[in-house]
Structure formats: structure tokens, C-alpha cells
Amino acid sequence: DGGPRPTVFGVIDPVGDPAVAISRLIDHAGRVVVLKSGEGLFLLSNDRRTLTQEVFPELLATRIYYLGATVWRGVLWIPTDRGVFAVSSQFGIQDVTPEVVGLRGGVSARRGQVTCLAGDAHHLYAIYESNTTSLPPYLYKANGRVGPGGVEDIAWFEVLRQADSFMRPNTRLHVVEPGDA
């Protein structure tokens, strides 16, 4: 009900500003992470009775592309309007935006933002939206090494430019294994 008393499950409501709806819940490293676009991330405690408000001050007042968030190699990858952030299983945060860590393959980082991410056994994939409507989105992939403390090394590569007629903005990305036809 959004009141100050615990619910039947012992959780205090509300999460952040009660006027802002919860955007998504994600299970990360056995913990429940609450994403609220414009407010940031909130973390349910191990005993599921308390909520850590504003886990990452870096994400306050940030637009989170919550549908594009994913867990890959034990790291929670969060696309925002300020960059791509990687949250380790110990809940440390790193900025792994292509403009920040750079692109490999002789391509300059473009101006824009990653709106969705997904990974497979080999790579993390990202849709990179241009800041201008005259340029179509790009598909990037990343090779990354992840350790106990988070992302130890990451290299972004431009894979392809999407067709000009492709609908934007992209909010979801899924990796599908090829199968028998």
C-alpha cells in the first residue's frame, strides 16, 4: 500500500518515490534488484526484509533502459542514457560505455547510447542508438573478461549498421541459437 508499515512479507513500502512505478525486478547473484527508471537501483537485503535505497548514487536521476538490462557472466549490465554500467556480484559498479573504454578495430566511438544488451556463451551484444535521427542504430559486440570483482577487461567492436528503416528506439535484444529448420 506504500505505507510505512511492513507488508505481509515484511518488506517496507514504498521503493523510492511512490509516484514512480517500479520498472523491473532482476535476480542478480541471488539478490533482488529493483530498477526504477529515473530513480536508479534498489537492492533487497539477503533476509528480504529491508531495502537498500539508492544503491548507486551514480544512477540517480538517470534514465534506465530497464528492458535492455541483462545478466551476463555473473555481471548485471545496465544500459542508461548516461552509459553502460556493469554491476558485479559484490555490487560494485563500473562504467563500461563504448565511448569510455573505446572501440577496437579502428572505429571511432560514435555519439549516442546503448539501449539494450544480451549475451551468449561468447559475446555481449548491444544496440547502439545514434544521437541523431539521420543515423541508424548499430549492433556492437563485446569480448569481456569478468572476475570476482567485476569486469577486468572489455573490448567493444562494431558489427553492423542496421537498416535505415529499422524501428527505433530499440528496447530489447535477445540472442537465439540456430536450430533445426
C-alpha positions as a printed Julia matrix, in Angstrom:
181×3 Matrix{Float64}:
  0.0     0.0     0.0
  3.01    2.3     0.02
  2.73    2.93    3.74
  5.5     2.92    6.36
  4.48   -0.44    7.89
  5.9    -3.73    6.57
  3.82   -5.74    4.13
  2.74   -9.32    4.77
  6.21  -10.37    3.55
  7.94   -7.98    5.94
  9.1    -5.51    3.26
  8.78   -1.8     3.84
  6.93    0.02    1.05
  7.44    2.15   -0.96
 10.59    1.74   -3.04
 11.94    5.22   -3.66
  9.36    7.76   -4.78
  5.92    6.08   -4.66
  4.82    8.21   -7.64
  7.41    6.43   -9.85
  6.47    2.88  -10.78
  8.91    0.0   -10.45
 10.23   -0.68  -13.93
 11.72   -4.15  -13.5
 12.89   -6.74  -10.98
 16.04   -8.76  -11.71
 17.55  -11.68   -9.81
 21.28  -10.94   -9.65
 23.72  -13.01   -7.6
 20.79  -14.39   -5.6
 19.57  -10.92   -4.66
 16.54   -8.99   -5.9
 17.46   -5.78   -7.71
 14.67   -3.24   -8.26
 15.12   -0.94  -11.28
 13.25    2.34  -11.43
 13.9     4.48  -14.48
 14.76    7.97  -13.34
 15.48    6.83   -9.79
 18.15    4.16  -10.06
 18.61    0.75   -8.48
 17.4    -0.55   -5.16
 18.53   -3.77   -3.51
 16.52   -6.12   -1.35
 18.56   -7.4     1.59
 19.56  -11.04    1.97
 16.82  -11.61    4.54
 14.35   -9.9     2.14
 13.1    -7.66    4.93
 14.81   -4.37    4.16
 15.58   -2.4     1.05
 18.82   -0.56    0.39
 17.72    2.73   -1.08
 19.78    4.3    -3.85
 22.38    1.56   -4.13
 24.37    3.52   -6.71
 24.27    7.32   -6.41
 25.82    7.39   -9.92
 22.47    6.29  -11.33
 20.23    8.78   -9.54
 18.11   10.83  -11.97
 19.29    8.6   -14.83
 17.02    7.13  -17.46
 17.49    3.37  -17.24
 16.62    1.3   -20.29
 15.34   -1.37  -17.94
 14.01   -3.74  -20.63
 17.51   -3.89  -22.09
 19.25   -4.82  -18.83
 20.71   -8.32  -18.67
 22.87  -10.6   -16.56
 25.86  -11.96  -18.49
 28.79  -13.89  -16.98
 27.56  -13.11  -13.48
 27.5    -9.34  -14.05
 24.38   -7.19  -14.29
 24.66   -4.95  -17.38
 22.54   -1.8   -17.24
 22.03    0.47  -20.25
 21.23    4.08  -19.33
 21.12    7.45  -21.02
 24.5     8.18  -19.37
 26.27    4.98  -20.42
 26.52    1.26  -19.82
 27.17    0.19  -16.25
 28.34   -3.22  -15.07
 27.33   -4.32  -11.56
 29.43   -7.14  -10.1
 28.12   -9.91   -7.86
 29.59   -7.95   -4.9
 27.56   -4.94   -6.1
 30.44   -2.78   -7.23
 29.71   -0.62  -10.29
 31.83    0.17  -13.35
 31.24    2.42  -16.36
 31.89    0.23  -19.44
 30.37    2.55  -22.05
 31.92    2.13  -25.53
 32.98    5.81  -25.57
 34.68    5.38  -22.18
 36.55    2.1   -22.74
 36.91    2.62  -26.5
 36.13    0.6   -29.59
 38.53   -1.81  -31.21
 39.03   -2.4   -34.91
 39.95    1.15  -35.87
 36.42    2.52  -35.45
 35.83    5.72  -33.51
 33.18    5.66  -30.83
 30.03    7.39  -32.0
 27.85    9.75  -30.03
 24.78    8.01  -28.71
 23.7     5.42  -26.2
 23.29    1.71  -25.72
 19.61    0.93  -25.18
 19.65   -2.86  -24.83
 22.08   -5.7   -24.15
 22.07   -9.51  -24.4
 24.77  -12.14  -24.24
 25.58  -15.67  -25.31
 28.4   -18.03  -24.35
 30.92  -15.93  -26.26
 29.95  -12.26  -26.51
 27.85   -9.49  -25.05
 25.79   -7.73  -27.74
 24.47   -4.17  -27.64
 22.23   -1.97  -29.75
 23.83    1.44  -30.01
 21.44    4.26  -30.88
 22.79    7.4   -32.52
 22.04   10.8   -31.03
 20.82   11.92  -34.45
 17.82   10.56  -36.32
 19.8    10.59  -39.56
 21.96    7.63  -38.49
 20.53    4.16  -37.95
 21.34    2.03  -34.9
 24.44   -0.15  -34.81
 24.99   -3.62  -33.4
 28.08   -3.84  -31.21
 29.61   -6.87  -29.57
 31.97   -7.02  -26.65
 34.58   -9.52  -25.64
 34.99   -9.36  -21.93
 36.82  -10.96  -19.08
 34.92  -10.98  -15.82
 36.45  -11.76  -12.46
 35.17  -11.84   -8.89
 35.38   -8.04   -8.59
 33.64   -7.29  -11.88
 34.75   -6.56  -15.43
 38.53   -6.96  -15.69
 38.8    -6.23  -19.41
 36.32   -5.38  -22.14
 36.68   -4.65  -25.84
 33.77   -3.32  -27.91
 33.54   -3.96  -31.67
 31.14   -2.55  -34.23
 29.43   -5.48  -36.0
 26.89   -3.95  -38.37
 24.75   -0.94  -39.1
 21.04   -1.67  -39.07
 18.82   -0.84  -42.0
 17.64    2.77  -42.17
 14.05    1.59  -41.96
 14.61   -0.32  -38.7
 12.22    0.82  -35.97
 13.77    2.89  -33.21
 14.31    3.1   -30.35
 15.35   -0.49  -29.71
 14.48   -1.59  -26.2
 15.01   -5.36  -26.28
 17.68   -7.68  -27.61
 17.73  -11.48  -27.46
 20.35  -13.95  -28.62
 18.85  -17.03  -30.24
 20.8   -20.19  -31.01
 20.31  -21.53  -34.54
 18.24  -24.69  -34.61
 16.96  -27.31  -36.97
 14.61  -25.97  -39.61
